[in-house]
Amino acid sequence: MNTPDPFKMDDENPELTAEDFARMKPAREVLGDAWVDAQKRARGRPRLEEPKEKVTLRLDADILRFFRASGGGWQTRLNDALRGVVSENPR
């Protein structure tokens, strides 16, 4: 006689029977519309009001070396430096 594999047995989560399925109700019926709707989340990152734009830009090699030498996130630091120039020279 084969003994069941103890690693495949799960006493806390037994296999559902036909009777179990017959007794089941939709989550919306049991928990209500508000709870079910609250479980829905938007996927991904929230949309920005002014998202960044991807551009192709030719920069001098020494400028790139300077920002890249500071490590990861150099594009953000370059953006911040340009923002500083813009804020100092409003139009």
PDB file of N, CA, C and O in Angstrom:
ATOM      1  N   MET A   1       0.838  -1.170   0.000  1.00  0.00           N
ATOM      2  CA  MET A   1       0.000   0.000   0.000  1.00  0.00           C
ATOM      3  C   MET A   1       0.888   1.240   0.000  1.00  0.00           C
ATOM      4  O   MET A   1       1.859   1.331   0.751  1.00  0.00           O
ATOM      5  N   ASN A   2       0.530   2.193  -0.864  1.00  0.00           N
ATOM      6  CA  ASN A   2       1.299   3.427  -0.956  1.00  0.00           C
ATOM      7  C   ASN A   2       0.903   4.379   0.165  1.00  0.00           C
ATOM      8  O   ASN A   2      -0.281   4.578   0.439  1.00  0.00           O
ATOM      9  N   THR A   3       1.899   4.955   0.799  1.00  0.00           N
ATOM     10  CA  THR A   3       1.610   5.965   1.807  1.00  0.00           C
ATOM     11  C   THR A   3       1.698   7.333   1.126  1.00  0.00           C
ATOM     12  O   THR A   3       2.560   7.550   0.275  1.00  0.00           O
ATOM     13  N   PRO A   4       0.815   8.246   1.498  1.00  0.00           N
ATOM     14  CA  PRO A   4       0.835   9.561   0.867  1.00  0.00           C
ATOM     15  C   PRO A   4       2.120  10.322   1.217  1.00  0.00           C
ATOM     16  O   PRO A   4       2.674  10.183   2.307  1.00  0.00           O
ATOM     17  N   ASP A   5       2.563  11.114   0.269  1.00  0.00           N
ATOM     18  CA  ASP A   5       3.752  11.937   0.474  1.00  0.00           C
ATOM     19  C   ASP A   5       3.380  13.081   1.416  1.00  0.00           C
ATOM     20  O   ASP A   5       2.510  13.883   1.079  1.00  0.00           O
ATOM     21  N   PRO A   6       4.017  13.179   2.592  1.00  0.00           N
ATOM     22  CA  PRO A   6       3.638  14.227   3.556  1.00  0.00           C
ATOM     23  C   PRO A   6       3.873  15.641   3.017  1.00  0.00           C
ATOM     24  O   PRO A   6       3.233  16.590   3.472  1.00  0.00           O
ATOM     25  N   PHE A   7       4.769  15.786   2.071  1.00  0.00           N
ATOM     26  CA  PHE A   7       5.030  17.108   1.513  1.00  0.00           C
ATOM     27  C   PHE A   7       3.950  17.535   0.526  1.00  0.00           C
ATOM     28  O   PHE A   7       3.818  18.721   0.224  1.00  0.00           O
ATOM     29  N   LYS A   8       3.179  16.577   0.023  1.00  0.00           N
ATOM     30  CA  LYS A   8       2.102  16.900  -0.905  1.00  0.00           C
ATOM     31  C   LYS A   8       0.757  17.020  -0.198  1.00  0.00           C
ATOM     32  O   LYS A   8      -0.221  17.449  -0.811  1.00  0.00           O
ATOM     33  N   MET A   9       0.687  16.648   1.081  1.00  0.00           N
ATOM     34  CA  MET A   9      -0.556  16.742   1.839  1.00  0.00           C
ATOM     35  C   MET A   9      -0.662  18.127   2.453  1.00  0.00           C
ATOM     36  O   MET A   9       0.331  18.700   2.901  1.00  0.00           O
ATOM     37  N   ASP A  10      -1.866  18.652   2.468  1.00  0.00           N
ATOM     38  CA  ASP A  10      -2.087  19.974   3.042  1.00  0.00           C
ATOM     39  C   ASP A  10      -3.392  19.934   3.823  1.00  0.00           C
ATOM     40  O   ASP A  10      -4.467  20.154   3.265  1.00  0.00           O
ATOM     41  N   ASP A  11      -3.288  19.650   5.123  1.00  0.00           N
ATOM     42  CA  ASP A  11      -4.480  19.537   5.965  1.00  0.00           C
ATOM     43  C   ASP A  11      -5.200  20.869   6.129  1.00  0.00           C
ATOM     44  O   ASP A  11      -6.409  20.894   6.360  1.00  0.00           O
ATOM     45  N   GLU A  12      -4.475  21.971   6.015  1.00  0.00           N
ATOM     46  CA  GLU A  12      -5.087  23.281   6.191  1.00  0.00           C
ATOM     47  C   GLU A  12      -5.798  23.766   4.943  1.00  0.00           C
ATOM     48  O   GLU A  12      -6.573  24.721   4.997  1.00  0.00           O
ATOM     49  N   ASN A  13      -5.541  23.119   3.827  1.00  0.00           N
ATOM     50  CA  ASN A  13      -6.145  23.538   2.562  1.00  0.00           C
ATOM     51  C   ASN A  13      -6.541  22.285   1.769  1.00  0.00           C
ATOM     52  O   ASN A  13      -5.914  21.957   0.761  1.00  0.00           O
ATOM     53  N   PRO A  14      -7.589  21.590   2.236  1.00  0.00           N
ATOM     54  CA  PRO A  14      -7.972  20.332   1.571  1.00  0.00           C
ATOM     55  C   PRO A  14      -8.548  20.599   0.175  1.00  0.00           C
ATOM     56  O   PRO A  14      -8.982  21.708  -0.138  1.00  0.00           O
ATOM     57  N   GLU A  15      -8.538  19.576  -0.629  1.00  0.00           N
ATOM     58  CA  GLU A  15      -9.093  19.671  -1.979  1.00  0.00           C
ATOM     59  C   GLU A  15     -10.601  19.912  -1.902  1.00  0.00           C
ATOM     60  O   GLU A  15     -11.296  19.287  -1.100  1.00  0.00           O
ATOM     61  N   LEU A  16     -11.100  20.816  -2.738  1.00  0.00           N
ATOM     62  CA  LEU A  16     -12.520  21.147  -2.729  1.00  0.00           C
ATOM     63  C   LEU A  16     -13.337  20.026  -3.371  1.00  0.00           C
ATOM     64  O   LEU A  16     -12.910  19.394  -4.337  1.00  0.00           O
ATOM     65  N   THR A  17     -14.520  19.801  -2.805  1.00  0.00           N
ATOM     66  CA  THR A  17     -15.419  18.776  -3.329  1.00  0.00           C
ATOM     67  C   THR A  17     -16.524  19.447  -4.127  1.00  0.00           C
ATOM     68  O   THR A  17     -16.629  20.673  -4.149  1.00  0.00           O
ATOM     69  N   ALA A  18     -17.349  18.637  -4.783  1.00  0.00           N
ATOM     70  CA  ALA A  18     -18.489  19.157  -5.539  1.00  0.00           C
ATOM     71  C   ALA A  18     -19.453  19.883  -4.599  1.00  0.00           C
ATOM     72  O   ALA A  18     -20.044  20.894  -4.981  1.00  0.00           O
ATOM     73  N   GLU A  19     -19.619  19.378  -3.369  1.00  0.00           N
ATOM     74  CA  GLU A  19     -20.487  20.036  -2.394  1.00  0.00           C
ATOM     75  C   GLU A  19     -19.943  21.421  -2.023  1.00  0.00           C
ATOM     76  O   GLU A  19     -20.705  22.376  -1.875  1.00  0.00           O
ATOM     77  N   ASP A  20     -18.619  21.519  -1.876  1.00  0.00           N
ATOM     78  CA  ASP A  20     -17.996  22.811  -1.570  1.00  0.00           C
ATOM     79  C   ASP A  20     -18.294  23.818  -2.678  1.00  0.00           C
ATOM     80  O   ASP A  20     -18.675  24.958  -2.409  1.00  0.00           O
ATOM     81  N   PHE A  21     -18.117  23.386  -3.919  1.00  0.00           N
ATOM     82  CA  PHE A  21     -18.386  24.270  -5.047  1.00  0.00           C
ATOM     83  C   PHE A  21     -19.858  24.675  -5.106  1.00  0.00           C
ATOM     84  O   PHE A  21     -20.168  25.813  -5.459  1.00  0.00           O
ATOM     85  N   ALA A  22     -20.758  23.771  -4.768  1.00  0.00           N
ATOM     86  CA  ALA A  22     -22.196  24.065  -4.804  1.00  0.00           C
ATOM     87  C   ALA A  22     -22.567  25.121  -3.757  1.00  0.00           C
ATOM     88  O   ALA A  22     -23.491  25.903  -3.981  1.00  0.00           O
ATOM     89  N   ARG A  23     -21.869  25.157  -2.624  1.00  0.00           N
ATOM     90  CA  ARG A  23     -22.161  26.119  -1.562  1.00  0.00           C
ATOM     91  C   ARG A  23     -21.525  27.482  -1.804  1.00  0.00           C
ATOM     92  O   ARG A  23     -21.884  28.457  -1.144  1.00  0.00           O
ATOM     93  N   MET A  24     -20.608  27.559  -2.718  1.00  0.00           N
ATOM     94  CA  MET A  24     -19.892  28.826  -2.943  1.00  0.00           C
ATOM     95  C   MET A  24     -20.796  29.892  -3.532  1.00  0.00           C
ATOM     96  O   MET A  24     -21.715  29.606  -4.299  1.00  0.00           O
ATOM     97  N   LYS A  25     -20.505  31.146  -3.148  1.00  0.00           N
ATOM     98  CA  LYS A  25     -21.231  32.301  -3.661  1.00  0.00           C
ATOM     99  C   LYS A  25     -20.199  33.281  -4.223  1.00  0.00           C
ATOM    100  O   LYS A  25     -19.037  33.250  -3.820  1.00  0.00           O
ATOM    101  N   PRO A  26     -20.606  34.135  -5.135  1.00  0.00           N
ATOM    102  CA  PRO A  26     -19.674  35.134  -5.655  1.00  0.00           C
ATOM    103  C   PRO A  26     -19.212  36.076  -4.543  1.00  0.00           C
ATOM    104  O   PRO A  26     -19.979  36.396  -3.635  1.00  0.00           O
ATOM    105  N   ALA A  27     -17.962  36.514  -4.618  1.00  0.00           N
ATOM    106  CA  ALA A  27     -17.395  37.401  -3.600  1.00  0.00           C
ATOM    107  C   ALA A  27     -18.226  38.674  -3.457  1.00  0.00           C
ATOM    108  O   ALA A  27     -18.415  39.168  -2.345  1.00  0.00           O
ATOM    109  N   ARG A  28     -18.719  39.205  -4.566  1.00  0.00           N
ATOM    110  CA  ARG A  28     -19.514  40.438  -4.518  1.00  0.00           C
ATOM    111  C   ARG A  28     -20.777  40.225  -3.691  1.00  0.00           C
ATOM    112  O   ARG A  28     -21.209  41.130  -2.977  1.00  0.00           O
ATOM    113  N   GLU A  29     -21.371  39.039  -3.781  1.00  0.00           N
ATOM    114  CA  GLU A  29     -22.598  38.747  -3.029  1.00  0.00           C
ATOM    115  C   GLU A  29     -22.305  38.628  -1.532  1.00  0.00           C
ATOM    116  O   GLU A  29     -23.109  39.061  -0.707  1.00  0.00           O
ATOM    117  N   VAL A  30     -21.177  38.055  -1.186  1.00  0.00           N
ATOM    118  CA  VAL A  30     -20.841  37.828   0.214  1.00  0.00           C
ATOM    119  C   VAL A  30     -20.259  39.080   0.868  1.00  0.00           C
ATOM    120  O   VAL A  30     -20.630  39.426   1.990  1.00  0.00           O
ATOM    121  N   LEU A  31     -19.346  39.762   0.166  1.00  0.00           N
ATOM    122  CA  LEU A  31     -18.609  40.867   0.765  1.00  0.00           C
ATOM    123  C   LEU A  31     -19.131  42.253   0.401  1.00  0.00           C
ATOM    124  O   LEU A  31     -18.797  43.236   1.060  1.00  0.00           O
ATOM    125  N   GLY A  32     -19.937  42.332  -0.630  1.00  0.00           N
ATOM    126  CA  GLY A  32     -20.506  43.612  -1.032  1.00  0.00           C
ATOM    127  C   GLY A  32     -19.711  44.288  -2.136  1.00  0.00           C
ATOM    128  O   GLY A  32     -18.528  44.017  -2.338  1.00  0.00           O
ATOM    129  N   ASP A  33     -20.398  45.177  -2.845  1.00  0.00           N
ATOM    130  CA  ASP A  33     -19.792  45.867  -3.979  1.00  0.00           C
ATOM    131  C   ASP A  33     -18.605  46.727  -3.565  1.00  0.00           C
ATOM    132  O   ASP A  33     -17.579  46.735  -4.245  1.00  0.00           O
ATOM    133  N   ALA A  34     -18.735  47.443  -2.467  1.00  0.00           N
ATOM    134  CA  ALA A  34     -17.683  48.374  -2.059  1.00  0.00           C
ATOM    135  C   ALA A  34     -16.376  47.642  -1.789  1.00  0.00           C
ATOM    136  O   ALA A  34     -15.310  48.109  -2.192  1.00  0.00           O
ATOM    137  N   TRP A  35     -16.446  46.498  -1.109  1.00  0.00           N
ATOM    138  CA  TRP A  35     -15.232  45.758  -0.790  1.00  0.00           C
ATOM    139  C   TRP A  35     -14.582  45.223  -2.055  1.00  0.00           C
ATOM    140  O   TRP A  35     -13.367  45.325  -2.220  1.00  0.00           O
ATOM    141  N   VAL A  36     -15.372  44.661  -2.940  1.00  0.00           N
ATOM    142  CA  VAL A  36     -14.825  44.088  -4.166  1.00  0.00           C
ATOM    143  C   VAL A  36     -14.205  45.185  -5.025  1.00  0.00           C
ATOM    144  O   VAL A  36     -13.117  45.002  -5.570  1.00  0.00           O
ATOM    145  N   ASP A  37     -14.889  46.326  -5.150  1.00  0.00           N
ATOM    146  CA  ASP A  37     -14.356  47.425  -5.948  1.00  0.00           C
ATOM    147  C   ASP A  37     -13.079  47.996  -5.339  1.00  0.00           C
ATOM    148  O   ASP A  37     -12.195  48.450  -6.065  1.00  0.00           O
ATOM    149  N   ALA A  38     -12.976  47.976  -4.008  1.00  0.00           N
ATOM    150  CA  ALA A  38     -11.785  48.498  -3.342  1.00  0.00           C
ATOM    151  C   ALA A  38     -10.563  47.626  -3.616  1.00  0.00           C
ATOM    152  O   ALA A  38      -9.431  48.094  -3.502  1.00  0.00           O
ATOM    153  N   GLN A  39     -10.782  46.365  -3.976  1.00  0.00           N
ATOM    154  CA  GLN A  39      -9.665  45.463  -4.241  1.00  0.00           C
ATOM    155  C   GLN A  39      -9.042  45.687  -5.609  1.00  0.00           C
ATOM    156  O   GLN A  39      -7.931  45.227  -5.874  1.00  0.00           O
ATOM    157  N   LYS A  40      -9.753  46.390  -6.474  1.00  0.00           N
ATOM    158  CA  LYS A  40      -9.235  46.651  -7.813  1.00  0.00           C
ATOM    159  C   LYS A  40      -8.254  47.804  -7.729  1.00  0.00           C
ATOM    160  O   LYS A  40      -8.562  48.854  -7.165  1.00  0.00           O
ATOM    161  N   ARG A  41      -7.080  47.607  -8.289  1.00  0.00           N
ATOM    162  CA  ARG A  41      -6.064  48.645  -8.284  1.00  0.00           C
ATOM    163  C   ARG A  41      -5.666  48.948  -9.717  1.00  0.00           C
ATOM    164  O   ARG A  41      -5.709  48.087 -10.597  1.00  0.00           O
ATOM    165  N   ALA A  42      -5.283  50.182  -9.920  1.00  0.00           N
ATOM    166  CA  ALA A  42      -4.729  50.537 -11.218  1.00  0.00           C
ATOM    167  C   ALA A  42      -3.373  49.862 -11.339  1.00  0.00           C
ATOM    168  O   ALA A  42      -2.625  49.778 -10.365  1.00  0.00           O
ATOM    169  N   ARG A  43      -3.065  49.395 -12.504  1.00  0.00           N
ATOM    170  CA  ARG A  43      -1.789  48.721 -12.696  1.00  0.00           C
ATOM    171  C   ARG A  43      -0.723  49.719 -13.121  1.00  0.00           C
ATOM    172  O   ARG A  43      -0.996  50.698 -13.815  1.00  0.00           O
ATOM    173  N   GLY A  44       0.484  49.444 -12.687  1.00  0.00           N
ATOM    174  CA  GLY A  44       1.612  50.268 -13.086  1.00  0.00           C
ATOM    175  C   GLY A  44       1.744  51.528 -12.268  1.00  0.00           C
ATOM    176  O   GLY A  44       1.043  51.743 -11.279  1.00  0.00           O
ATOM    177  N   ARG A  45       2.654  52.340 -12.709  1.00  0.00           N
ATOM    178  CA  ARG A  45       2.956  53.603 -12.039  1.00  0.00           C
ATOM    179  C   ARG A  45       1.861  54.619 -12.342  1.00  0.00           C
ATOM    180  O   ARG A  45       1.347  54.651 -13.460  1.00  0.00           O
ATOM    181  N   PRO A  46       1.494  55.453 -11.367  1.00  0.00           N
ATOM    182  CA  PRO A  46       0.476  56.479 -11.636  1.00  0.00           C
ATOM    183  C   PRO A  46       0.935  57.421 -12.750  1.00  0.00           C
ATOM    184  O   PRO A  46       2.122  57.722 -12.870  1.00  0.00           O
ATOM    185  N   ARG A  47      -0.005  57.875 -13.551  1.00  0.00           N
ATOM    186  CA  ARG A  47       0.308  58.792 -14.650  1.00  0.00           C
ATOM    187  C   ARG A  47       0.748  60.146 -14.103  1.00  0.00           C
ATOM    188  O   ARG A  47       0.180  60.657 -13.138  1.00  0.00           O
ATOM    189  N   LEU A  48       1.754  60.708 -14.730  1.00  0.00           N
ATOM    190  CA  LEU A  48       2.230  62.035 -14.353  1.00  0.00           C
ATOM    191  C   LEU A  48       1.472  63.089 -15.145  1.00  0.00           C
ATOM    192  O   LEU A  48       1.067  62.853 -16.283  1.00  0.00           O
ATOM    193  N   GLU A  49       1.284  64.260 -14.530  1.00  0.00           N
ATOM    194  CA  GLU A  49       0.628  65.350 -15.257  1.00  0.00           C
ATOM    195  C   GLU A  49       1.487  65.800 -16.424  1.00  0.00           C
ATOM    196  O   GLU A  49       0.987  66.079 -17.514  1.00  0.00           O
ATOM    197  N   GLU A  50       2.794  65.867 -16.177  1.00  0.00           N
ATOM    198  CA  GLU A  50       3.729  66.247 -17.226  1.00  0.00           C
ATOM    199  C   GLU A  50       4.811  65.175 -17.325  1.00  0.00           C
ATOM    200  O   GLU A  50       5.874  65.316 -16.719  1.00  0.00           O
ATOM    201  N   PRO A  51       4.558  64.107 -18.078  1.00  0.00           N
ATOM    202  CA  PRO A  51       5.561  63.043 -18.169  1.00  0.00           C
ATOM    203  C   PRO A  51       6.807  63.512 -18.924  1.00  0.00           C
ATOM    204  O   PRO A  51       6.746  64.418 -19.756  1.00  0.00           O
ATOM    205  N   LYS A  52       7.921  62.882 -18.616  1.00  0.00           N
ATOM    206  CA  LYS A  52       9.162  63.220 -19.307  1.00  0.00           C
ATOM    207  C   LYS A  52       9.077  62.735 -20.750  1.00  0.00           C
ATOM    208  O   LYS A  52       8.380  61.772 -21.065  1.00  0.00           O
ATOM    209  N   GLU A  53       9.801  63.426 -21.604  1.00  0.00           N
ATOM    210  CA  GLU A  53       9.821  63.070 -23.013  1.00  0.00           C
ATOM    211  C   GLU A  53      11.172  62.477 -23.357  1.00  0.00           C
ATOM    212  O   GLU A  53      12.206  62.927 -22.863  1.00  0.00           O
ATOM    213  N   LYS A  54      11.154  61.472 -24.202  1.00  0.00           N
ATOM    214  CA  LYS A  54      12.389  60.870 -24.670  1.00  0.00           C
ATOM    215  C   LYS A  54      12.877  61.682 -25.866  1.00  0.00           C
ATOM    216  O   LYS A  54      12.128  61.926 -26.812  1.00  0.00           O
ATOM    217  N   VAL A  55      14.150  62.099 -25.810  1.00  0.00           N
ATOM    218  CA  VAL A  55      14.726  62.888 -26.898  1.00  0.00           C
ATOM    219  C   VAL A  55      16.104  62.329 -27.251  1.00  0.00           C
ATOM    220  O   VAL A  55      16.716  61.617 -26.456  1.00  0.00           O
ATOM    221  N   THR A  56      16.571  62.649 -28.420  1.00  0.00           N
ATOM    222  CA  THR A  56      17.934  62.354 -28.813  1.00  0.00           C
ATOM    223  C   THR A  56      18.701  63.662 -28.715  1.00  0.00           C
ATOM    224  O   THR A  56      18.290  64.675 -29.279  1.00  0.00           O
ATOM    225  N   LEU A  57      19.814  63.636 -28.000  1.00  0.00           N
ATOM    226  CA  LEU A  57      20.549  64.853 -27.709  1.00  0.00           C
ATOM    227  C   LEU A  57      22.030  64.570 -27.855  1.00  0.00           C
ATOM    228  O   LEU A  57      22.531  63.586 -27.312  1.00  0.00           O
ATOM    229  N   ARG A  58      22.729  65.418 -28.577  1.00  0.00           N
ATOM    230  CA  ARG A  58      24.176  65.267 -28.734  1.00  0.00           C
ATOM    231  C   ARG A  58      24.861  66.205 -27.750  1.00  0.00           C
ATOM    232  O   ARG A  58      24.670  67.421 -27.791  1.00  0.00           O
ATOM    233  N   LEU A  59      25.668  65.615 -26.858  1.00  0.00           N
ATOM    234  CA  LEU A  59      26.388  66.397 -25.855  1.00  0.00           C
ATOM    235  C   LEU A  59      27.884  66.179 -26.034  1.00  0.00           C
ATOM    236  O   LEU A  59      28.316  65.157 -26.566  1.00  0.00           O
ATOM    237  N   ASP A  60      28.664  67.150 -25.583  1.00  0.00           N
ATOM    238  CA  ASP A  60      30.113  67.001 -25.620  1.00  0.00           C
ATOM    239  C   ASP A  60      30.536  65.856 -24.712  1.00  0.00           C
ATOM    240  O   ASP A  60      29.910  65.607 -23.682  1.00  0.00           O
ATOM    241  N   ALA A  61      31.593  65.165 -25.095  1.00  0.00           N
ATOM    242  CA  ALA A  61      32.066  63.990 -24.363  1.00  0.00           C
ATOM    243  C   ALA A  61      32.445  64.334 -22.925  1.00  0.00           C
ATOM    244  O   ALA A  61      32.185  63.546 -22.015  1.00  0.00           O
ATOM    245  N   ASP A  62      33.061  65.508 -22.704  1.00  0.00           N
ATOM    246  CA  ASP A  62      33.480  65.855 -21.349  1.00  0.00           C
ATOM    247  C   ASP A  62      32.274  66.089 -20.430  1.00  0.00           C
ATOM    248  O   ASP A  62      32.344  65.808 -19.234  1.00  0.00           O
ATOM    249  N   ILE A  63      31.177  66.597 -20.982  1.00  0.00           N
ATOM    250  CA  ILE A  63      29.952  66.787 -20.197  1.00  0.00           C
ATOM    251  C   ILE A  63      29.410  65.426 -19.771  1.00  0.00           C
ATOM    252  O   ILE A  63      29.052  65.226 -18.610  1.00  0.00           O
ATOM    253  N   LEU A  64      29.353  64.499 -20.717  1.00  0.00           N
ATOM    254  CA  LEU A  64      28.874  63.156 -20.389  1.00  0.00           C
ATOM    255  C   LEU A  64      29.781  62.474 -19.376  1.00  0.00           C
ATOM    256  O   LEU A  64      29.289  61.846 -18.438  1.00  0.00           O
ATOM    257  N   ARG A  65      31.096  62.582 -19.545  1.00  0.00           N
ATOM    258  CA  ARG A  65      32.034  61.965 -18.589  1.00  0.00           C
ATOM    259  C   ARG A  65      31.798  62.518 -17.179  1.00  0.00           C
ATOM    260  O   ARG A  65      31.798  61.766 -16.205  1.00  0.00           O
ATOM    261  N   PHE A  66      31.598  63.826 -17.078  1.00  0.00           N
ATOM    262  CA  PHE A  66      31.380  64.453 -15.784  1.00  0.00           C
ATOM    263  C   PHE A  66      30.154  63.862 -15.086  1.00  0.00           C
ATOM    264  O   PHE A  66      30.235  63.472 -13.921  1.00  0.00           O
ATOM    265  N   PHE A  67      29.035  63.793 -15.780  1.00  0.00           N
ATOM    266  CA  PHE A  67      27.806  63.300 -15.148  1.00  0.00           C
ATOM    267  C   PHE A  67      27.840  61.791 -14.936  1.00  0.00           C
ATOM    268  O   PHE A  67      27.364  61.304 -13.911  1.00  0.00           O
ATOM    269  N   ARG A  68      28.393  61.047 -15.886  1.00  0.00           N
ATOM    270  CA  ARG A  68      28.475  59.590 -15.731  1.00  0.00           C
ATOM    271  C   ARG A  68      29.421  59.191 -14.610  1.00  0.00           C
ATOM    272  O   ARG A  68      29.209  58.162 -13.968  1.00  0.00           O
ATOM    273  N   ALA A  69      30.449  59.974 -14.362  1.00  0.00           N
ATOM    274  CA  ALA A  69      31.420  59.668 -13.309  1.00  0.00           C
ATOM    275  C   ALA A  69      30.777  59.686 -11.924  1.00  0.00           C
ATOM    276  O   ALA A  69      31.291  59.070 -10.990  1.00  0.00           O
ATOM    277  N   SER A  70      29.660  60.389 -11.793  1.00  0.00           N
ATOM    278  CA  SER A  70      28.995  60.470 -10.486  1.00  0.00           C
ATOM    279  C   SER A  70      28.129  59.242 -10.204  1.00  0.00           C
ATOM    280  O   SER A  70      27.497  59.157  -9.151  1.00  0.00           O
ATOM    281  N   GLY A  71      28.096  58.294 -11.137  1.00  0.00           N
ATOM    282  CA  GLY A  71      27.389  57.037 -10.899  1.00  0.00           C
ATOM    283  C   GLY A  71      25.974  57.020 -11.441  1.00  0.00           C
ATOM    284  O   GLY A  71      25.556  57.905 -12.187  1.00  0.00           O
ATOM    285  N   GLY A  72      25.242  55.974 -11.040  1.00  0.00           N
ATOM    286  CA  GLY A  72      23.869  55.796 -11.503  1.00  0.00           C
ATOM    287  C   GLY A  72      22.987  56.989 -11.176  1.00  0.00           C
ATOM    288  O   GLY A  72      23.176  57.657 -10.160  1.00  0.00           O
ATOM    289  N   GLY A  73      22.035  57.246 -12.037  1.00  0.00           N
ATOM    290  CA  GLY A  73      21.139  58.378 -11.847  1.00  0.00           C
ATOM    291  C   GLY A  73      21.693  59.653 -12.458  1.00  0.00           C
ATOM    292  O   GLY A  73      21.188  60.744 -12.190  1.00  0.00           O
ATOM    293  N   TRP A  74      22.734  59.523 -13.283  1.00  0.00           N
ATOM    294  CA  TRP A  74      23.356  60.709 -13.861  1.00  0.00           C
ATOM    295  C   TRP A  74      22.392  61.466 -14.766  1.00  0.00           C
ATOM    296  O   TRP A  74      22.480  62.688 -14.880  1.00  0.00           O
ATOM    297  N   GLN A  75      21.467  60.744 -15.415  1.00  0.00           N
ATOM    298  CA  GLN A  75      20.505  61.450 -16.274  1.00  0.00           C
ATOM    299  C   GLN A  75      19.628  62.380 -15.438  1.00  0.00           C
ATOM    300  O   GLN A  75      19.315  63.492 -15.864  1.00  0.00           O
ATOM    301  N   THR A  76      19.236  61.928 -14.256  1.00  0.00           N
ATOM    302  CA  THR A  76      18.419  62.755 -13.370  1.00  0.00           C
ATOM    303  C   THR A  76      19.203  63.974 -12.909  1.00  0.00           C
ATOM    304  O   THR A  76      18.664  65.079 -12.847  1.00  0.00           O
ATOM    305  N   ARG A  77      20.477  63.772 -12.585  1.00  0.00           N
ATOM    306  CA  ARG A  77      21.307  64.907 -12.162  1.00  0.00           C
ATOM    307  C   ARG A  77      21.508  65.893 -13.304  1.00  0.00           C
ATOM    308  O   ARG A  77      21.524  67.103 -13.081  1.00  0.00           O
ATOM    309  N   LEU A  78      21.660  65.392 -14.517  1.00  0.00           N
ATOM    310  CA  LEU A  78      21.770  66.274 -15.682  1.00  0.00           C
ATOM    311  C   LEU A  78      20.470  67.059 -15.864  1.00  0.00           C
ATOM    312  O   LEU A  78      20.498  68.259 -16.138  1.00  0.00           O
ATOM    313  N   ASN A  79      19.339  66.382 -15.713  1.00  0.00           N
ATOM    314  CA  ASN A  79      18.042  67.048 -15.805  1.00  0.00           C
ATOM    315  C   ASN A  79      17.917  68.142 -14.732  1.00  0.00           C
ATOM    316  O   ASN A  79      17.429  69.238 -15.010  1.00  0.00           O
ATOM    317  N   ASP A  80      18.360  67.835 -13.508  1.00  0.00           N
ATOM    318  CA  ASP A  80      18.292  68.816 -12.425  1.00  0.00           C
ATOM    319  C   ASP A  80      19.176  70.032 -12.719  1.00  0.00           C
ATOM    320  O   ASP A  80      18.797  71.167 -12.432  1.00  0.00           O
ATOM    321  N   ALA A  81      20.360  69.783 -13.295  1.00  0.00           N
ATOM    322  CA  ALA A  81      21.253  70.894 -13.649  1.00  0.00           C
ATOM    323  C   ALA A  81      20.608  71.784 -14.710  1.00  0.00           C
ATOM    324  O   ALA A  81      20.676  73.009 -14.621  1.00  0.00           O
ATOM    325  N   LEU A  82      19.991  71.175 -15.701  1.00  0.00           N
ATOM    326  CA  LEU A  82      19.302  71.956 -16.728  1.00  0.00           C
ATOM    327  C   LEU A  82      18.115  72.717 -16.136  1.00  0.00           C
ATOM    328  O   LEU A  82      17.847  73.853 -16.529  1.00  0.00           O
ATOM    329  N   ARG A  83      17.410  72.097 -15.199  1.00  0.00           N
ATOM    330  CA  ARG A  83      16.284  72.771 -14.547  1.00  0.00           C
ATOM    331  C   ARG A  83      16.773  74.000 -13.788  1.00  0.00           C
ATOM    332  O   ARG A  83      16.098  75.029 -13.775  1.00  0.00           O
ATOM    333  N   GLY A  84      17.953  73.898 -13.151  1.00  0.00           N
ATOM    334  CA  GLY A  84      18.522  75.040 -12.459  1.00  0.00           C
ATOM    335  C   GLY A  84      18.801  76.203 -13.409  1.00  0.00           C
ATOM    336  O   GLY A  84      18.566  77.362 -13.066  1.00  0.00           O
ATOM    337  N   VAL A  85      19.300  75.890 -14.598  1.00  0.00           N
ATOM    338  CA  VAL A  85      19.554  76.928 -15.590  1.00  0.00           C
ATOM    339  C   VAL A  85      18.249  77.584 -16.000  1.00  0.00           C
ATOM    340  O   VAL A  85      18.177  78.807 -16.126  1.00  0.00           O
ATOM    341  N   VAL A  86      17.227  76.786 -16.207  1.00  0.00           N
ATOM    342  CA  VAL A  86      15.922  77.323 -16.615  1.00  0.00           C
ATOM    343  C   VAL A  86      15.335  78.206 -15.517  1.00  0.00           C
ATOM    344  O   VAL A  86      14.788  79.269 -15.810  1.00  0.00           O
ATOM    345  N   SER A  87      15.441  77.781 -14.255  1.00  0.00           N
ATOM    346  CA  SER A  87      14.860  78.576 -13.159  1.00  0.00           C
ATOM    347  C   SER A  87      15.611  79.885 -12.943  1.00  0.00           C
ATOM    348  O   SER A  87      15.027  80.868 -12.487  1.00  0.00           O
ATOM    349  N   GLU A  88      16.900  79.904 -13.266  1.00  0.00           N
ATOM    350  CA  GLU A  88      17.679  81.133 -13.125  1.00  0.00           C
ATOM    351  C   GLU A  88      17.418  82.103 -14.275  1.00  0.00           C
ATOM    352  O   GLU A  88      17.696  83.297 -14.161  1.00  0.00           O
ATOM    353  N   ASN A  89      16.894  81.597 -15.358  1.00  0.00           N
ATOM    354  CA  ASN A  89      16.660  82.418 -16.562  1.00  0.00           C
ATOM    355  C   ASN A  89      15.217  82.274 -17.046  1.00  0.00           C
ATOM    356  O   ASN A  89      14.987  81.768 -18.145  1.00  0.00           O
ATOM    357  N   PRO A  90      14.237  82.713 -16.240  1.00  0.00           N
ATOM    358  CA  PRO A  90      12.839  82.560 -16.665  1.00  0.00           C
ATOM    359  C   PRO A  90      12.542  83.443 -17.878  1.00  0.00           C
ATOM    360  O   PRO A  90      13.174  84.479 -18.086  1.00  0.00           O
ATOM    361  N   ARG A  91      11.589  83.014 -18.650  1.00  0.00           N
ATOM    362  CA  ARG A  91      11.198  83.791 -19.842  1.00  0.00           C
ATOM    363  C   ARG A  91       9.855  84.405 -19.640  1.00  0.00           C
ATOM    364  O   ARG A  91       9.353  85.095 -20.528  1.00  0.00           O
TER     365      ARG A  91
END
